[in-house]
Amino acid sequence: MLLVNLSRDIGGTFFSSFLNYYKRSKGLQNKITIGYDGYPFLEPLTGIGWYSFHLLKNLSNYENIKINLYGRTFFPEENSNNFYVSFSDFKNLRIRTYGLNQNLFPSRDFWFQIMEKVFIPFFILIDRNDLFFAPNYFPPPLFKITSPIVATIHDCTFKVYPQYLQKETLRNLQKYLPETLYQAEKIICDSKSTEKDLIELLKMNERRTKVVYLGLNSIPFKKDIQVNKPYLLFVSTIEPRKNIVGILNAFEILREKKYPFNLILVGKIGWKCEDIIKKIKESKYKDYIFHYYYLKIEELGSFYQNAFCLLFPSHYEGFGFPILEGFYFGCPVITTRKSSMLEIGKDGCLYVEEDGKSIAEGVIKLWENKDLRENLIKRGYEIVKNFKWEKTTKETFEIFLKVLK
């Protein structure tokens, strides 16, 4: 069955490619074909995953676009879904996936290796993409691209704070990103801060970079989720770069001063978190600290809406998506002026230093000044209106068109 499906798809692809070539030569077609890296959808979605998802969803609604989505093309047949998200309502989208039967000879693992290393580059070649889009820094190494590349660089952590990255992630960025920066026709940056880092630290020519801000769509939420209030909220991966230690120090100061807060941390456990986990377990206020590994988007919205404030005092961010989510749900944001945070938060955040004492003082300031808290909420509502996925998609598509001219 697998060979039948492969043969049918390959034959159909060759015919479709010939037909598209003929129509273009006769001036009968103006559609562009985009190859899209789907690897961000192979694990639970966080910042980059949601960026890739919303951009893909909006691009698929463009009538003059055809999209080929490439991910882990071959997967166990018994798995009903190769991705963590559904693309059932996406238009103009083709997903190359094939289920492998467990009884394959000589073994399914053998065929996985063959298919991944041979067929994926072959598919990309015969699909005749006009452009390949890498929403997560660089195309996967096995993707031998024969068309122009547009890539999104979300931050330069690997240069500014390499000690905060997992060794494998750092190694991949150091190995493959320079090639992408050299080959890509255009580099999209989430913020001016990231663009500045690329130009200064990696000597990028600013004519090859373009800032396109992320967006935020309407987010559903459940009103019936019960959490103990008041509580301080943190949303992101639990890792050193996010300054969780500063948050925990601030929380201890607040509890010592008899402020009645709980602390809710939402995010998966990241790299080099041993000291953070140990600090939580050994805290004398650990009974007031709650960690949620992953929440559905509608559940997360409820946590934002009921929080006293969002603590986001990161050491470094390429964009800082939780800031916009806080704005959207009327959750005051306490953050730092580092990297992109001031650029995104503008005058809608309360800015503090990175140490626990300064963070705690910020929380106390909001607790004692209700007018300040209300003003930040109002400013947040206004600022977030300027960040729409439709705008992000439009500006990204305009970059594609310029590359293909």
SVG drawing of the C-alpha trace seen along z (x, -y; Angstrom):
<svg xmlns="http://www.w3.org/2000/svg" viewBox="-17 -56 47 64">
<polyline fill="none" stroke="black" stroke-width="0.4" points="0.0,0.0 2.9,-2.3 4.5,-1.8 1.1,-2.4 0.6,-5.7 4.2,-6.8 3.9,-5.9 0.6,-7.7 1.8,-10.8 5.1,-11.0 3.2,-10.5 0.7,-13.1 3.4,-15.5 5.2,-15.2 2.0,-15.8 1.1,-18.8 4.6,-20.3 4.4,-20.0 0.9,-21.5 2.0,-24.5 5.1,-25.0 2.8,-25.0 0.3,-27.4 3.1,-29.8 4.7,-29.7 1.4,-30.7 0.7,-33.4 -2.3,-31.4 -1.2,-31.1 0.2,-33.4 0.2,-31.1 3.4,-30.7 4.4,-27.5 5.9,-27.7 7.7,-24.9 7.1,-25.3 9.1,-23.7 6.6,-21.8 9.1,-20.6 7.8,-23.1 4.5,-21.2 6.1,-17.9 6.1,-18.8 3.7,-20.7 3.5,-24.3 5.2,-27.1 6.2,-30.6 7.9,-29.6 5.4,-26.8 2.4,-29.2 4.2,-31.7 4.6,-29.0 1.0,-27.8 -0.8,-31.2 1.4,-32.3 0.7,-29.1 -3.1,-29.3 -3.3,-32.8 -1.1,-32.2 -3.2,-29.2 -6.2,-31.5 -4.4,-33.4 -5.8,-32.2 -2.6,-32.9 -0.5,-30.5 0.0,-26.8 1.9,-25.4 3.8,-22.2 4.2,-21.3 7.2,-19.2 7.8,-17.6 8.4,-14.0 7.0,-12.7 7.0,-9.0 5.5,-7.9 4.1,-4.7 0.8,-3.8 -0.9,-3.2 -0.4,-6.9 -3.4,-8.8 -1.7,-12.2 1.9,-13.0 1.5,-16.6 0.4,-18.2 -2.1,-20.5 -4.8,-19.9 -4.7,-21.4 -8.2,-20.2 -9.6,-23.6 -6.5,-24.9 -6.9,-25.8 -4.3,-25.4 -2.2,-23.2 -0.6,-19.9 0.9,-17.7 3.3,-14.9 2.8,-12.2 2.9,-8.4 2.2,-5.8 4.7,-2.9 3.3,0.5 4.9,2.3 5.5,5.5 7.7,4.0 10.7,6.0 13.5,5.8 12.3,3.4 10.3,0.3 13.3,-1.5 15.3,-0.7 12.6,-2.2 12.4,-5.3 16.1,-6.0 15.8,-5.4 12.6,-7.5 13.8,-10.4 17.2,-10.7 16.2,-10.0 12.6,-10.7 12.1,-14.0 14.8,-15.8 13.4,-14.0 9.9,-15.3 11.1,-18.8 12.9,-18.7 10.0,-17.4 7.5,-19.7 9.3,-22.6 8.7,-25.1 9.3,-28.7 10.5,-29.5 11.2,-27.7 10.2,-29.3 12.0,-28.3 10.0,-29.8 12.5,-28.4 16.0,-29.8 17.0,-27.3 15.7,-24.5 16.2,-21.0 19.7,-19.7 18.3,-17.0 16.3,-19.4 18.4,-20.1 16.7,-23.2 16.8,-24.2 14.8,-27.3 15.3,-30.7 15.1,-30.6 13.4,-33.1 14.1,-32.4 12.9,-33.9 15.5,-34.5 13.6,-34.9 16.5,-35.9 20.3,-35.7 20.5,-33.9 23.1,-31.6 25.4,-34.6 24.3,-36.8 23.7,-34.0 25.1,-30.7 25.2,-29.3 21.4,-29.3 21.0,-26.9 20.9,-23.2 24.1,-21.8 22.4,-20.2 20.5,-23.4 23.6,-25.5 25.6,-23.1 22.9,-23.1 22.6,-26.9 26.4,-27.3 26.6,-24.7 23.7,-25.4 22.7,-29.1 25.7,-30.7 24.8,-28.7 21.3,-30.0 22.4,-33.6 24.6,-33.2 22.1,-31.5 18.8,-33.2 17.5,-35.8 15.8,-37.5 16.0,-37.2 12.9,-38.1 13.4,-39.3 10.7,-39.4 11.9,-42.7 14.3,-45.6 16.3,-44.2 16.9,-40.9 17.7,-42.7 20.2,-44.9 21.9,-41.8 22.1,-40.2 23.8,-43.2 26.2,-43.9 27.0,-40.3 26.8,-38.4 27.7,-41.2 24.5,-40.8 23.9,-43.4 20.8,-45.3 19.5,-45.3 18.9,-41.6 16.9,-41.8 13.3,-42.9 11.5,-43.3 8.0,-41.8 6.2,-41.8 4.2,-38.8 0.5,-39.0 -2.2,-37.9 -5.7,-36.7 -8.8,-36.4 -8.1,-33.8 -10.9,-31.7 -10.9,-31.1 -12.8,-29.1 -14.4,-31.1 -15.0,-28.1 -11.4,-27.4 -10.9,-27.7 -7.5,-29.0 -6.6,-30.5 -6.3,-34.3 -4.5,-36.5 -1.6,-35.0 1.4,-36.1 1.7,-34.4 4.7,-33.4 4.2,-31.9 7.0,-30.5 9.6,-27.7 11.2,-27.1 14.8,-27.9 17.6,-30.2 17.1,-32.8 13.7,-33.5 15.0,-34.6 12.9,-32.2 15.4,-32.6 14.7,-36.3 10.9,-35.5 11.4,-33.0 13.5,-35.5 10.9,-38.1 8.1,-35.7 10.0,-34.9 10.4,-38.6 6.7,-39.2 5.7,-36.3 8.1,-37.4 6.4,-40.8 3.0,-39.0 1.6,-39.7 -0.9,-36.9 0.2,-35.9 0.4,-32.4 2.8,-31.9 1.8,-30.0 4.4,-28.9 3.1,-27.7 5.6,-26.1 7.5,-23.0 10.8,-22.2 13.7,-23.4 17.4,-23.2 19.6,-23.6 16.7,-23.8 18.2,-21.7 18.9,-24.7 15.5,-26.2 13.6,-23.0 15.8,-22.6 15.0,-26.1 11.3,-25.5 11.4,-22.3 13.5,-23.8 11.5,-27.0 9.7,-27.4 6.8,-28.8 6.7,-25.8 3.1,-25.1 2.1,-28.4 4.0,-27.6 2.1,-25.8 3.6,-24.5 1.6,-23.6 3.6,-21.9 1.2,-22.7 -2.2,-24.3 -4.7,-24.3 -5.0,-27.8 -8.5,-28.4 -7.3,-27.4 -4.2,-29.6 -6.5,-32.5 -8.4,-32.0 -5.1,-32.0 -4.1,-35.3 -7.4,-37.0 -7.5,-36.1 -3.9,-36.9 -2.9,-39.9 -0.1,-40.4 2.3,-38.7 6.0,-38.4 8.2,-38.4 11.6,-39.7 13.6,-37.8 17.3,-38.3 16.8,-38.2 13.9,-37.9 13.6,-38.1 10.0,-39.2 8.3,-38.4 5.0,-36.9 3.5,-36.6 3.6,-40.4 1.0,-40.6 -1.1,-37.8 -1.1,-39.6 -2.2,-42.8 -5.0,-40.9 -6.5,-39.5 -6.1,-42.7 -3.3,-41.3 -0.7,-43.9 2.8,-43.0 6.0,-43.5 9.1,-43.0 12.6,-44.4 14.0,-46.8 16.4,-44.2 16.5,-43.3 13.0,-43.5 10.8,-43.9 10.6,-47.7 10.1,-47.7 7.1,-45.4 5.7,-46.6 6.1,-50.3 4.4,-52.3 2.0,-49.4 4.4,-47.6 5.9,-48.3 9.7,-48.0 12.0,-46.7 15.5,-45.4 16.3,-41.7 16.9,-41.1 14.3,-39.7 14.2,-42.9 13.3,-45.1 10.7,-42.6 9.1,-42.4 9.1,-46.2 7.3,-46.3 4.6,-43.9 4.1,-46.0 3.8,-49.2 1.0,-47.6 -0.7,-46.3 -0.7,-49.7 -1.5,-51.8 -4.7,-50.6 -4.8,-53.6 -1.4,-52.5 -2.6,-49.0 -5.8,-50.1 -3.8,-52.5 -1.4,-49.7 -4.4,-47.5 -5.9,-50.2 -2.6,-50.9 -2.1,-47.2 -5.5,-46.9 -4.5,-49.7 -1.1,-48.4 -2.1,-44.9 -4.5,-46.1 -1.5,-46.9 -0.3,-43.2 -2.5,-41.2 -1.6,-37.9 -3.3,-39.3 -0.7,-42.1 2.2,-39.7 1.0,-37.5 0.6,-40.4 4.1,-41.8 5.6,-38.3 3.9,-37.6 5.1,-40.9 8.7,-39.8 8.1,-36.5 6.9,-38.5 9.9,-40.8 12.3,-37.8 10.6,-36.2 10.8,-39.3"/>
</svg>
